[in-house]
Amino acid sequence: MKTYVVGGWVRDRLLAQSGRPVSHTADRDWVVVGSRPEEMLAQGFTAVGRDFPVFLHPQTGEEYALARTERKTAPGYRGFVVHADPDVSLEQDLQRRDLTINAMAMDEREQLIDPHGGQADLQRRVLRHVGPAFVEDPVRILRLARFAARLPEFSIAPQTMDLARAMVAAGEADALVPERVWQEIARGLMEEQPARMVEVLAGTGLLGRLAPELTVPAPLRAALDRVARQGAPLAVRFALLASGAVSAAGLRALLERLRADNDCAQLARALFDLRSGLREATTPAERASVLERADALRRPARFAQLLHAFEALEGIGTDDWRAAAVAAGAVDAGAIAARVGPDPVAIAQAVAAARREAIAAATGGGGDRRA
């Protein structure tokens, strides 16, 4: 039995050695050659793989996968039969991987095994597919786009783009399941230049299949990269992307198709619904209405994210909105209720009036807020 560290950890180590900063080094994953599942279990490994034999090391918790090959049997990324036996070589295992920069390994002496020229492609700054099997798994288009966002100085080999376009045109990508699409898009949005992911998906035709309601013009792509440089959380980045939906109905369809998580979906809806209000409201009453619709007093952290996305999208400063939210939140509703009496309508009216007065005092009634 022989073990090799493979994939992302090797790629990131070589990148770091070349002087390219790596913000997050991939975890070490291992390939085991010449072993069987029962032998791994006998050595104390824990089986965790559902679709193929993967085990956790009893001390380190790192993943060890038996070397395997795959045979395409049906559309989509699940349509494979996996062959994992002791006779499968490391080179055969590496041949099934997506990009050459992810198809390298190191042995226990840290000697590089690189049958597909991954190190040379790292040096050339090129994303290139390993071989013709690339077309068999549509997730690889999403991964290609994600790595383009992570390594924006890398070009994509023309043949690789051609294969990705052919996959989309042939309908292979139509078999993608929403959960896997969302996983890859979410990871891509958190990369260094998420707009590059969008550009690659558009260039392959996959964006039009996954999100036909979405338009992502240059200013919106610039806003995406701007919040990425600022370290914005995923919800802010996704809300910006989803703001390109052509209509409210389009946004609903997009959220349903992608199945974004609740935080991302809620912020996307809030930005789409409140964008004009945040831009146009100037009077204390208008601002109080927007704050109420945004649930800003009960969910100040989400309101801060909403303002972050809005600033990036519109180029408008939001200090007055922050001041308005703080002022409205400082109104003592309990004290007002004690003073006004038991009538709930009277209490609500008095609290609303007090909040409008507080907003007016904090913001001066409005003004030009363009940055």
C-alpha positions as CSV (number, residue, x, y, z in Angstrom):
1,M,0.0,0.0,0.0
2,K,1.3,3.5,-0.9
3,T,-0.2,6.9,-0.1
4,Y,0.1,10.2,-1.9
5,V,-1.1,13.7,-1.1
6,V,-3.1,14.9,-4.1
7,G,-5.0,17.8,-5.6
8,G,-5.4,21.2,-4.1
9,W,-2.8,21.0,-1.3
10,V,-0.1,20.2,-3.9
11,R,-1.4,23.0,-6.2
12,D,-1.4,25.6,-3.4
13,R,2.0,24.6,-2.2
14,L,3.5,25.0,-5.6
15,L,1.8,28.3,-6.0
16,A,3.2,29.5,-2.7
17,Q,6.7,28.4,-3.7
18,S,6.4,30.4,-6.9
19,G,5.6,33.6,-4.8
20,R,1.9,33.7,-5.5
21,P,0.0,34.5,-2.3
22,V,-2.5,31.8,-1.3
23,S,-5.2,33.1,0.9
24,H,-6.4,29.6,2.0
25,T,-4.4,26.5,1.5
26,A,-6.5,23.4,0.7
27,D,-6.7,20.6,3.2
28,R,-4.5,17.6,2.5
29,D,-6.3,14.8,0.7
30,W,-4.7,11.5,0.2
31,V,-5.0,8.7,-2.5
32,V,-4.2,5.2,-1.4
33,V,-2.9,2.8,-4.0
34,G,-2.8,-1.0,-3.5
35,S,-5.4,-1.3,-0.7
36,R,-8.9,-2.6,-0.2
37,P,-11.7,-1.2,2.1
38,E,-11.3,-4.0,4.6
39,E,-7.6,-3.3,5.0
40,M,-8.3,0.4,5.6
41,L,-10.8,-0.5,8.3
42,A,-8.4,-3.0,9.9
43,Q,-5.9,-0.2,10.3
44,G,-8.4,2.0,12.2
45,F,-9.7,4.2,9.4
46,T,-13.4,5.2,9.4
47,A,-15.4,4.8,6.2
48,V,-17.3,8.0,5.2
49,G,-17.6,7.7,1.4
50,R,-21.1,7.4,0.0
51,D,-20.3,7.1,-3.7
52,F,-16.8,5.7,-3.5
53,P,-14.4,4.4,-0.8
54,V,-13.2,7.4,1.3
55,F,-11.8,7.0,4.9
56,L,-10.8,9.2,7.7
57,H,-7.4,8.7,9.3
58,P,-7.7,7.6,13.0
59,Q,-5.3,10.3,14.3
60,T,-5.3,13.2,11.8
61,G,-8.9,13.0,10.5
62,E,-7.6,13.6,7.0
63,E,-9.4,12.0,4.1
64,Y,-7.9,9.0,2.4
65,A,-9.5,7.7,-0.8
66,L,-8.8,4.5,-2.6
67,A,-7.4,5.1,-6.1
68,R,-10.3,4.8,-8.5
69,T,-11.4,5.1,-12.1
70,E,-14.8,6.1,-13.3
71,R,-17.0,5.1,-16.2
72,K,-19.8,7.3,-17.5
73,T,-23.2,5.6,-17.5
74,A,-25.9,8.4,-17.4
75,P,-26.2,12.1,-17.8
76,G,-25.2,14.5,-15.0
77,Y,-22.5,14.3,-12.4
78,R,-23.9,11.3,-10.6
79,G,-24.0,9.1,-13.7
80,F,-20.8,7.2,-13.1
81,V,-19.7,3.7,-12.1
82,V,-16.7,3.8,-9.8
83,H,-13.9,1.2,-10.0
84,A,-11.7,1.2,-6.9
85,D,-9.4,-1.8,-6.6
86,P,-5.7,-2.4,-5.6
87,D,-4.8,-2.6,-9.3
88,V,-5.8,1.0,-10.0
89,S,-2.7,3.1,-10.4
90,L,-2.0,6.7,-9.2
91,E,-1.7,7.8,-12.8
92,Q,-5.2,6.4,-13.6
93,D,-6.6,8.1,-10.6
94,L,-5.1,11.5,-11.6
95,Q,-6.4,11.1,-15.2
96,R,-10.0,11.4,-14.0
97,R,-9.5,14.8,-12.4
98,D,-10.7,18.1,-13.8
99,L,-7.8,20.5,-14.4
100,T,-4.1,19.8,-14.8
101,I,-3.3,22.0,-11.8
102,N,-5.5,19.8,-9.7
103,A,-4.1,16.5,-11.1
104,M,-0.7,16.4,-9.3
105,A,0.5,14.4,-6.4
106,M,3.4,14.1,-4.0
107,D,4.8,10.9,-2.5
108,E,6.2,10.4,1.1
109,R,9.5,12.0,0.0
110,E,7.7,15.0,-1.4
111,Q,8.6,14.0,-5.0
112,L,6.1,15.5,-7.5
113,I,4.1,13.2,-9.7
114,D,2.7,15.3,-12.5
115,P,1.7,13.2,-15.6
116,H,-0.4,16.0,-17.1
117,G,1.8,19.0,-16.9
118,G,0.1,20.8,-14.0
119,Q,3.3,22.4,-12.8
120,A,4.0,23.9,-16.2
121,D,0.4,25.2,-16.4
122,L,0.8,26.8,-13.0
123,Q,3.9,28.5,-14.3
124,R,2.1,29.6,-17.5
125,R,-0.9,30.7,-15.5
126,V,-3.3,28.5,-17.5
127,L,-6.4,26.6,-16.5
128,R,-6.5,23.5,-18.7
129,H,-8.6,20.4,-18.6
130,V,-6.8,17.1,-18.1
131,G,-8.4,15.1,-20.9
132,P,-11.6,14.4,-22.9
133,A,-13.3,12.9,-19.8
134,F,-13.8,16.6,-18.7
135,V,-17.0,16.6,-20.7
136,E,-18.6,13.8,-18.7
137,D,-19.1,15.8,-15.5
138,P,-21.0,19.2,-15.8
139,V,-19.8,20.2,-12.3
140,R,-16.4,20.8,-13.9
141,I,-17.8,23.8,-15.7
142,L,-18.7,25.3,-12.3
143,R,-15.3,24.4,-10.9
144,L,-13.6,25.9,-13.9
145,A,-15.4,29.2,-13.3
146,R,-14.7,29.1,-9.6
147,F,-11.0,28.6,-10.2
148,A,-11.0,31.4,-12.7
149,A,-12.4,33.6,-9.8
150,R,-9.8,32.3,-7.4
151,L,-6.9,32.7,-9.8
152,P,-7.9,35.7,-11.9
153,E,-4.5,36.2,-13.5
154,F,-4.9,32.7,-15.1
155,S,-6.2,32.4,-18.6
156,I,-8.4,29.5,-19.7
157,A,-7.1,27.3,-22.4
158,P,-9.2,27.8,-25.6
159,Q,-9.8,24.0,-25.9
160,T,-11.1,23.9,-22.4
161,M,-13.6,26.7,-23.1
162,D,-14.6,24.9,-26.3
163,L,-15.4,21.7,-24.3
164,A,-17.4,23.6,-21.7
165,R,-19.5,25.3,-24.4
166,A,-20.0,21.9,-26.1
167,M,-21.2,20.4,-22.8
168,V,-23.8,23.2,-22.4
169,A,-24.9,23.0,-26.0
170,A,-25.4,19.2,-25.7
171,G,-27.6,19.6,-22.7
172,E,-25.2,17.8,-20.4
173,A,-25.3,20.6,-17.8
174,D,-29.1,20.4,-17.6
175,A,-28.6,17.4,-15.3
176,L,-27.0,19.5,-12.6
177,V,-28.9,19.4,-9.3
178,P,-29.6,22.7,-7.5
179,E,-27.8,21.7,-4.3
180,R,-24.5,21.2,-6.1
181,V,-25.0,24.3,-8.3
182,W,-25.5,26.4,-5.2
183,Q,-22.5,24.9,-3.4
184,E,-20.2,25.8,-6.3
185,I,-21.7,29.3,-6.9
186,A,-21.5,30.1,-3.2
187,R,-17.8,29.1,-3.1
188,G,-17.1,31.0,-6.3
189,L,-18.7,34.2,-4.9
190,M,-16.3,34.0,-2.0
191,E,-13.2,33.9,-4.2
192,E,-10.9,36.7,-5.0
193,Q,-12.7,38.1,-8.1
194,P,-16.3,36.6,-8.2
195,A,-17.1,38.6,-11.3
196,R,-14.7,36.4,-13.2
197,M,-16.8,33.3,-12.3
198,V,-19.9,35.1,-13.7
199,E,-18.0,36.0,-16.9
200,V,-16.8,32.4,-17.4
201,L,-20.3,31.0,-16.8
202,A,-21.7,33.5,-19.3
203,G,-19.0,32.7,-21.8
204,T,-19.8,29.0,-21.7
205,G,-23.5,29.5,-21.9
206,L,-24.2,27.9,-18.5
207,L,-25.3,31.1,-16.8
208,G,-28.1,31.4,-19.3
209,R,-29.2,27.9,-18.5
210,L,-28.9,28.2,-14.7
211,A,-30.2,31.8,-14.4
212,P,-32.0,33.0,-17.5
213,E,-33.6,35.8,-15.4
214,L,-30.2,37.3,-14.6
215,T,-28.3,40.1,-16.3
216,V,-24.9,41.0,-14.9
217,P,-23.7,44.2,-16.6
218,A,-20.2,45.6,-16.1
219,P,-21.1,47.9,-13.2
220,L,-22.7,45.0,-11.3
221,R,-19.6,42.8,-11.9
222,A,-17.4,45.7,-10.6
223,A,-19.5,46.0,-7.5
224,L,-19.1,42.2,-6.9
225,D,-15.4,42.5,-7.0
226,R,-15.4,45.6,-4.9
227,V,-17.3,43.9,-2.0
228,A,-15.0,40.9,-2.3
229,R,-12.0,43.2,-1.7
230,Q,-13.8,44.5,1.3
231,G,-14.2,41.0,2.7
232,A,-18.0,41.0,2.5
233,P,-19.9,37.9,3.6
234,L,-21.6,35.6,1.2
235,A,-25.1,37.1,1.7
236,V,-23.9,40.5,0.6
237,R,-22.2,39.1,-2.5
238,F,-25.2,37.0,-3.5
239,A,-27.6,39.8,-2.9
240,L,-25.6,41.9,-5.4
241,L,-25.6,39.1,-8.0
242,A,-29.3,38.5,-7.6
243,S,-30.0,42.3,-7.9
244,G,-29.4,41.7,-11.6
245,A,-32.8,39.8,-11.9
246,V,-34.9,41.4,-14.5
247,S,-38.1,41.5,-12.3
248,A,-39.5,40.5,-9.0
249,A,-40.9,37.3,-10.6
250,G,-37.5,36.6,-12.1
251,L,-35.9,37.0,-8.6
252,R,-38.4,34.5,-7.2
253,A,-37.6,32.0,-10.0
254,L,-33.9,32.5,-9.5
255,L,-34.0,31.9,-5.7
256,E,-36.2,28.8,-6.2
257,R,-33.9,27.4,-8.9
258,L,-30.7,28.0,-7.0
259,R,-32.0,27.2,-3.6
260,A,-29.8,29.7,-1.9
261,D,-29.6,29.5,1.9
262,N,-32.1,31.6,3.9
263,D,-29.7,34.4,4.8
264,C,-28.7,34.9,1.2
265,A,-32.2,34.7,-0.1
266,Q,-33.6,37.1,2.5
267,L,-31.0,39.7,1.8
268,A,-31.4,39.3,-1.9
269,R,-35.1,40.0,-1.6
270,A,-34.5,42.9,0.8
271,L,-32.1,44.6,-1.6
272,F,-34.4,44.1,-4.6
273,D,-37.5,45.4,-2.8
274,L,-35.9,48.3,-0.9
275,R,-33.3,49.5,-3.3
276,S,-35.4,52.4,-4.6
277,G,-36.6,53.3,-1.1
278,L,-33.0,53.5,0.2
279,R,-32.1,55.7,-2.8
280,E,-35.1,58.0,-2.8
281,A,-36.5,58.3,0.8
282,T,-35.6,61.7,2.3
283,T,-38.3,62.6,4.8
284,P,-38.4,61.1,8.3
285,A,-41.7,59.4,7.5
286,E,-40.3,57.8,4.3
287,R,-37.2,56.7,6.1
288,A,-39.2,55.2,9.0
289,S,-41.2,53.2,6.5
290,V,-38.1,51.8,4.8
291,L,-36.6,50.9,8.2
292,E,-39.8,49.1,9.1
293,R,-40.0,47.2,5.8
294,A,-36.3,46.2,6.3
295,D,-37.0,45.1,9.9
296,A,-33.9,47.2,10.7
297,L,-34.6,47.6,14.4
298,R,-35.0,43.9,15.1
299,R,-32.3,42.7,12.7
300,P,-29.6,45.4,12.7
301,A,-26.9,43.1,11.5
302,R,-28.9,42.2,8.4
303,F,-29.7,45.9,7.8
304,A,-26.0,46.6,7.9
305,Q,-25.4,44.0,5.2
306,L,-28.2,45.5,3.2
307,L,-26.5,48.9,3.4
308,H,-23.2,47.4,2.4
309,A,-24.7,45.8,-0.7
310,F,-26.6,49.0,-1.5
311,E,-23.5,51.2,-1.3
312,A,-21.6,48.9,-3.6
313,L,-24.5,48.9,-6.1
314,E,-25.5,52.5,-6.1
315,G,-22.3,54.4,-5.1
316,I,-24.3,56.2,-2.5
317,G,-23.2,56.8,1.1
318,T,-25.4,55.4,3.8
319,D,-24.2,57.1,7.0
320,D,-27.7,58.8,7.3
321,W,-29.4,55.4,7.2
322,R,-27.2,54.1,9.9
323,A,-27.9,57.2,12.0
324,A,-31.6,56.8,11.3
325,A,-31.6,53.2,12.4
326,V,-29.7,54.0,15.6
327,A,-32.0,56.9,16.4
328,A,-35.2,55.0,15.8
329,G,-33.9,52.0,17.8
330,A,-33.2,54.3,20.8
331,V,-36.8,55.3,21.1
332,D,-38.1,53.8,24.4
333,A,-41.4,52.2,23.4
334,G,-42.0,51.0,26.9
335,A,-41.8,54.4,28.4
336,I,-44.1,55.8,25.7
337,A,-46.6,53.0,26.4
338,A,-46.6,53.8,30.1
339,R,-47.2,57.5,29.4
340,V,-49.9,57.0,26.7
341,G,-52.0,54.3,28.4
342,P,-53.4,50.9,27.4
343,D,-54.7,51.8,23.9
344,P,-52.5,49.8,21.5
345,V,-53.4,52.0,18.6
346,A,-52.4,55.2,20.5
347,I,-49.2,53.5,21.6
348,A,-48.3,52.6,18.1
349,Q,-49.0,56.1,16.8
350,A,-47.0,57.7,19.6
351,V,-44.0,55.3,19.1
352,A,-44.1,56.0,15.3
353,A,-44.2,59.7,15.9
354,A,-41.3,59.5,18.3
355,R,-39.3,57.5,15.8
356,R,-39.9,60.0,13.1
357,E,-38.8,62.9,15.4
358,A,-35.6,60.9,16.3
359,I,-34.9,60.2,12.6
360,A,-35.3,63.9,11.8
361,A,-33.0,65.0,14.5
362,A,-30.4,62.4,13.5
363,T,-30.4,63.1,9.8
364,G,-31.4,66.7,9.4
365,G,-34.3,65.7,7.2
366,G,-32.3,64.4,4.2
367,G,-30.0,65.9,1.6
368,D,-27.8,64.8,-1.2
369,R,-26.1,61.5,-0.3
370,R,-24.3,60.7,-3.4
371,A,-20.7,59.7,-2.8
